[in-house]
Amino acid sequence: MARRLFGQIGDEPIYEIGIRSKAGAEALILNWGAVIRDFVVPVRGEKQRVVLGLEKLEDYIKYSPHLGALAGRYANRIRDGKFSIDGEAYQLEKNFLGKHNLHGGSAGFGQRPWQVAAYDESSVTLVLVSRDGDGGYPGQLTTTLTYRFVDDLTLRTEIMAMTDRPTIINLALHSYFNLDGSEDILDHQLQIESDFITTLDPELIPTGEIRQVTDTPYDFRTLRPIWYQSAEGGVFHYDQNFMLRQNSGALNRAATVKSSRNGLSLEVWTTEPCIQFYDAKNLNVPVPGIGMKRLTARAGFCLEPQRPPDSPNRAHFGDPVLRPAQTYRQITDYRFHSPRN
């Protein structure tokens, strides 16, 4: 596979780089937002598309809700767009509800060009330098992201970042998955390796409480359909952070998803302490996706490995500060398992 020009933003060329595994899995990566634009895996001799993507660069710029992108400098939500480091206060853009910061702001890492540092048949490495004060965040942050096929059907993402001043960081991969091409993902079966969630207020900001999932719609401790009937009789909506059981920084399984139609399954393994599950209830892209697919409510699902949302303002959620002597590292695997017959 090769690199091709996908579009241009002013004088900045945007490339699409194709990578593949020996077993025939293929991914198309953009250096716009570090986006996974397309991803296919073999299922019973056919190629199955497993992510949602768009046809044109212009569509990503105008309409994309972080489709396949890397969200940052701080993914998820920060209450009031405010935080402090070592007693110094910082104010970020309030790009969510006009009150809070979401995914690093309106020009976050998933909405700008990255540099293509290297690529070969099975991997591509991208680099982004975010200047001191970018989006209101302190410190110049240099982030390196590598997408690499490490096994027949496993795409590994390796992320590393360094700063020259103390800053906060939370990088999250934001692909929308659909394992069988169905109109919605409600009959996909999901398991999350979590016993606790961070509860949310009506504006989707953590209250600070960490609550057990027992006897709640958030109990995905065993494999079950995503579909869940709400108390009002409709379909329950998910946009929730789950605290993972294994969160020591080692690579552990966070979630498993299986299609009830074609038998394809996906395991998400990560070094991150949490995973955000979003059922894409609010997805409504006004242009068709790849293959003319309609990108409407619940056409895909997101499983986003990350740190707890609003952790800069919740000490018991863990310390999200990166300092000059430290290196931020994240590894996340997307491990697909194709049925044999």
C-alpha positions as CSV (number, residue, x, y, z in Angstrom):
1,M,0.0,0.0,0.0
2,A,1.1,3.6,-0.4
3,R,0.7,7.2,0.4
4,R,-1.6,9.4,-1.7
5,L,-2.6,13.0,-1.6
6,F,-6.1,13.2,0.1
7,G,-6.6,17.0,0.0
8,Q,-5.0,20.2,1.0
9,I,-5.6,22.9,3.6
10,G,-4.0,26.1,2.3
11,D,-0.4,25.1,1.5
12,E,-0.6,22.1,3.9
13,P,-0.9,18.7,2.0
14,I,-3.1,16.1,3.7
15,Y,-2.1,12.5,3.0
16,E,-3.8,9.1,3.2
17,I,-1.4,6.3,4.1
18,G,-2.5,2.7,3.6
19,I,-1.1,-0.1,5.9
20,R,-1.9,-3.8,5.9
21,S,-1.3,-7.0,7.8
22,K,-0.1,-10.3,6.3
23,A,-3.6,-11.7,6.9
24,G,-5.3,-9.1,4.8
25,A,-6.4,-6.5,7.3
26,E,-6.1,-3.0,5.9
27,A,-6.3,0.5,7.4
28,L,-6.2,3.9,5.8
29,I,-4.7,6.7,8.0
30,L,-5.0,10.4,7.5
31,N,-2.5,12.9,8.8
32,W,-5.5,15.2,9.4
33,G,-6.4,14.5,13.0
34,A,-4.4,11.2,12.9
35,V,-7.7,9.8,11.6
36,I,-8.3,6.1,10.9
37,R,-10.5,6.8,7.8
38,D,-11.1,3.2,6.9
39,F,-10.4,-0.3,8.4
40,V,-11.3,-3.6,6.8
41,V,-10.7,-7.2,8.1
42,P,-11.3,-10.5,6.4
43,V,-14.4,-12.4,7.4
44,R,-15.1,-15.7,5.7
45,G,-13.1,-14.7,2.6
46,E,-14.8,-11.2,2.3
47,K,-13.6,-7.8,3.5
48,Q,-15.6,-6.4,6.3
49,R,-15.4,-2.6,7.0
50,V,-15.4,-2.1,10.8
51,V,-15.1,1.8,11.2
52,L,-17.1,4.8,10.0
53,G,-15.3,7.2,7.7
54,L,-15.9,10.0,5.2
55,E,-15.1,10.3,1.6
56,K,-13.6,13.8,1.4
57,L,-11.3,16.0,3.5
58,E,-13.8,18.8,3.2
59,D,-16.4,16.6,4.9
60,Y,-14.0,15.9,7.8
61,I,-13.4,19.6,8.3
62,K,-17.0,20.6,8.1
63,Y,-18.9,17.7,9.6
64,S,-16.8,15.1,11.5
65,P,-17.6,14.5,15.1
66,H,-14.0,13.2,15.7
67,L,-14.6,10.3,13.4
68,G,-11.5,8.1,13.8
69,A,-9.5,10.9,15.2
70,L,-7.1,11.3,18.2
71,A,-8.8,13.6,20.7
72,G,-6.6,15.9,22.8
73,R,-4.7,17.7,24.2
74,Y,-7.2,16.7,26.9
75,A,-10.0,14.4,25.7
76,N,-13.4,14.3,27.2
77,R,-14.8,17.2,29.4
78,I,-13.2,19.7,31.8
79,R,-15.7,21.5,34.0
80,D,-15.9,25.3,33.2
81,G,-12.8,24.8,31.0
82,K,-10.7,25.6,34.2
83,F,-7.8,23.8,35.9
84,S,-4.7,24.7,38.0
85,I,-1.2,23.4,38.1
86,D,1.1,24.2,41.0
87,G,-1.3,27.0,42.1
88,E,-1.4,28.7,38.6
89,A,-4.9,28.9,37.0
90,Y,-5.6,28.3,33.4
91,Q,-8.7,29.0,31.3
92,L,-9.6,26.9,28.2
93,E,-12.1,27.4,25.5
94,K,-15.7,26.6,26.5
95,N,-16.6,24.7,23.4
96,F,-19.2,22.3,25.0
97,L,-22.6,23.9,25.8
98,G,-20.8,27.2,26.0
99,K,-19.7,26.2,29.5
100,H,-17.1,23.4,29.5
101,N,-14.1,22.3,27.5
102,L,-14.4,19.1,25.3
103,H,-11.6,17.2,23.5
104,G,-9.1,20.0,23.8
105,G,-11.3,22.7,22.2
106,S,-12.6,23.5,18.7
107,A,-9.1,23.1,17.2
108,G,-7.9,20.1,19.2
109,F,-5.5,17.4,18.1
110,G,-8.2,15.6,16.1
111,Q,-8.9,18.7,14.0
112,R,-5.5,19.7,12.6
113,P,-2.7,18.4,10.4
114,W,0.0,16.1,11.8
115,Q,3.4,15.5,10.2
116,V,4.1,12.1,8.5
117,A,7.3,11.0,10.1
118,A,7.6,7.5,8.7
119,Y,5.6,4.7,7.1
120,D,6.1,1.2,5.7
121,E,3.9,-1.7,4.6
122,S,2.4,-2.3,8.1
123,S,2.9,1.0,10.0
124,V,2.7,4.8,10.0
125,T,4.1,7.3,12.5
126,L,2.7,10.8,12.9
127,V,4.0,13.7,14.9
128,L,2.3,16.9,16.2
129,V,3.9,19.8,18.0
130,S,1.5,21.8,20.1
131,R,3.0,25.2,21.1
132,D,3.0,26.7,24.6
133,G,-0.4,28.3,25.1
134,D,-2.1,26.4,22.3
135,G,-5.8,26.3,23.2
136,G,-5.0,27.7,26.6
137,Y,-2.8,24.8,27.6
138,P,0.7,25.5,29.0
139,G,3.8,24.0,27.7
140,Q,5.0,22.9,24.2
141,L,3.8,19.3,23.8
142,T,5.3,17.0,21.2
143,T,3.2,13.9,20.5
144,T,4.2,10.9,18.5
145,L,1.5,8.4,17.4
146,T,2.3,5.1,15.6
147,Y,-0.4,2.8,14.0
148,R,1.1,-0.6,13.5
149,F,-0.2,-4.1,12.6
150,V,1.5,-6.3,15.1
151,D,-0.5,-9.5,14.4
152,D,-2.7,-10.9,11.7
153,L,-5.8,-8.9,12.8
154,T,-4.4,-6.6,15.5
155,L,-3.9,-2.9,15.0
156,R,-1.7,-1.4,17.8
157,T,-1.6,2.3,18.6
158,E,1.5,3.6,20.4
159,I,1.4,7.2,21.7
160,M,4.2,9.1,23.4
161,A,4.3,12.8,24.4
162,M,6.8,15.1,26.1
163,T,6.5,18.7,27.3
164,D,8.8,21.5,28.3
165,R,6.4,22.9,31.0
166,P,4.0,21.2,33.3
167,T,0.7,20.6,31.5
168,I,-2.3,18.3,31.5
169,I,-2.7,15.5,29.0
170,N,-5.4,12.9,28.1
171,L,-5.3,11.5,24.6
172,A,-8.1,9.2,23.4
173,L,-8.7,7.3,20.2
174,H,-12.1,8.1,18.8
175,S,-13.0,5.6,16.1
176,Y,-16.7,4.7,15.6
177,F,-16.9,0.9,15.1
178,N,-19.5,-1.2,13.4
179,L,-18.6,-4.8,13.0
180,D,-21.1,-6.0,10.5
181,G,-22.3,-2.9,8.5
182,S,-25.7,-2.9,10.1
183,E,-27.8,0.2,10.3
184,D,-27.3,0.5,14.0
185,I,-25.1,-1.3,16.6
186,L,-27.8,-2.0,19.2
187,D,-27.6,-5.8,18.7
188,H,-23.8,-5.9,19.0
189,Q,-22.9,-7.6,22.2
190,L,-20.6,-5.7,24.6
191,Q,-18.5,-6.6,27.7
192,I,-16.5,-4.0,29.7
193,E,-14.0,-5.0,32.3
194,S,-15.3,-2.6,34.9
195,D,-17.2,-2.6,38.2
196,F,-17.5,1.2,38.6
197,I,-18.4,4.3,36.7
198,T,-17.9,8.0,37.3
199,T,-21.3,9.4,37.7
200,L,-22.3,12.5,35.7
201,D,-24.5,15.5,36.1
202,P,-27.1,16.5,33.4
203,E,-24.3,18.3,31.5
204,L,-22.2,15.1,31.3
205,I,-19.6,16.5,33.8
206,P,-18.5,14.1,36.6
207,T,-20.0,14.7,40.0
208,G,-17.0,13.2,41.7
209,E,-18.8,10.1,42.8
210,I,-17.6,6.7,41.7
211,R,-20.5,4.2,41.7
212,Q,-20.8,0.5,41.3
213,V,-22.5,-0.8,38.1
214,T,-24.5,-3.5,39.9
215,D,-28.2,-3.3,39.1
216,T,-27.7,-0.4,36.7
217,P,-27.9,-0.1,32.9
218,Y,-24.1,0.2,33.0
219,D,-23.5,-3.4,34.0
220,F,-21.5,-4.8,31.1
221,R,-19.5,-7.3,33.2
222,T,-20.8,-10.1,31.1
223,L,-21.4,-10.0,27.3
224,R,-24.8,-8.6,26.5
225,P,-26.5,-6.6,23.8
226,I,-25.9,-2.8,23.8
227,W,-29.7,-2.4,23.5
228,Y,-31.2,-1.6,26.9
229,Q,-34.7,-0.4,27.6
230,S,-34.9,2.9,29.6
231,A,-37.3,3.5,32.4
232,E,-39.3,5.7,30.0
233,G,-39.7,2.8,27.6
234,G,-37.2,3.9,25.0
235,V,-33.6,2.9,24.3
236,F,-31.1,3.8,27.0
237,H,-28.3,6.2,25.8
238,Y,-24.7,5.7,26.7
239,D,-21.9,8.3,26.9
240,Q,-20.2,7.1,30.0
241,N,-16.7,6.7,31.5
242,F,-15.9,3.2,33.0
243,M,-13.1,2.7,35.6
244,L,-11.2,-0.4,34.5
245,R,-10.4,-3.2,36.9
246,Q,-6.8,-3.5,35.7
247,N,-5.4,0.0,35.6
248,S,-1.7,-0.4,36.7
249,G,-0.4,0.8,33.4
250,A,0.1,-2.6,31.9
251,L,-1.6,-3.7,28.7
252,N,-4.9,-5.3,29.8
253,R,-8.2,-6.1,28.1
254,A,-10.7,-3.3,28.6
255,A,-13.7,-4.4,26.4
256,T,-15.0,-7.1,24.1
257,V,-17.6,-6.5,21.3
258,K,-19.1,-9.2,19.2
259,S,-21.4,-9.0,16.2
260,S,-24.4,-11.3,16.5
261,R,-24.7,-11.3,12.6
262,N,-21.3,-12.3,11.3
263,G,-19.5,-13.6,14.4
264,L,-16.7,-11.0,14.2
265,S,-15.4,-9.9,17.5
266,L,-13.2,-7.0,18.7
267,E,-11.1,-6.9,21.9
268,V,-9.8,-3.5,23.1
269,W,-6.6,-3.8,25.2
270,T,-5.1,-0.7,26.7
271,T,-2.7,0.7,29.3
272,E,-5.2,3.4,30.2
273,P,-7.1,3.3,33.5
274,C,-10.6,4.1,31.9
275,I,-12.6,3.6,28.8
276,Q,-15.5,5.8,27.6
277,F,-18.4,4.0,25.9
278,Y,-20.4,6.2,23.5
279,D,-23.3,4.6,21.6
280,A,-23.4,7.6,19.1
281,K,-27.0,8.4,19.8
282,N,-26.4,12.0,18.6
283,L,-24.5,11.0,15.4
284,N,-26.0,12.8,12.5
285,V,-23.6,13.6,9.7
286,P,-25.3,15.3,6.7
287,V,-23.1,13.8,4.1
288,P,-22.7,10.1,3.3
289,G,-19.8,8.1,4.7
290,I,-17.6,5.6,2.9
291,G,-19.6,3.3,0.7
292,M,-22.6,5.8,0.9
293,K,-23.3,4.6,4.4
294,R,-25.7,6.9,6.3
295,L,-24.0,8.2,9.5
296,T,-27.0,8.6,11.7
297,A,-27.9,7.7,15.3
298,R,-26.1,4.6,16.6
299,A,-24.5,3.8,13.2
300,G,-21.4,3.0,15.2
301,F,-20.0,2.9,18.8
302,C,-16.9,4.4,20.4
303,L,-14.7,2.7,23.0
304,E,-12.2,5.4,24.0
305,P,-9.3,4.4,26.3
306,Q,-8.4,7.4,28.4
307,R,-8.0,9.0,31.9
308,P,-11.1,10.0,33.9
309,P,-12.9,13.1,32.6
310,D,-12.4,16.3,34.6
311,S,-9.5,14.7,36.5
312,P,-7.6,18.0,36.6
313,N,-10.3,19.1,39.1
314,R,-10.8,15.8,40.9
315,A,-7.7,14.7,42.8
316,H,-9.1,11.3,43.6
317,F,-9.4,10.6,39.9
318,G,-5.6,10.5,39.5
319,D,-3.0,13.1,38.5
320,P,-3.2,14.1,34.8
321,V,-0.2,16.5,35.0
322,L,2.8,15.7,32.7
323,R,6.1,17.3,33.7
324,P,9.3,18.0,31.7
325,A,11.1,15.1,33.2
326,Q,8.3,12.6,32.4
327,T,7.1,10.9,29.2
328,Y,3.4,10.2,28.6
329,R,2.9,6.7,27.1
330,Q,-0.2,4.9,25.9
331,I,-0.6,1.6,24.1
332,T,-4.0,0.5,22.8
333,D,-4.7,-2.6,20.7
334,Y,-7.7,-3.3,18.5
335,R,-7.6,-7.1,18.4
336,F,-10.1,-8.6,15.9
337,H,-11.1,-12.3,15.8
338,S,-12.7,-13.5,12.6
339,P,-14.9,-16.6,12.6
340,R,-13.3,-19.5,10.8
341,N,-16.4,-20.8,9.0
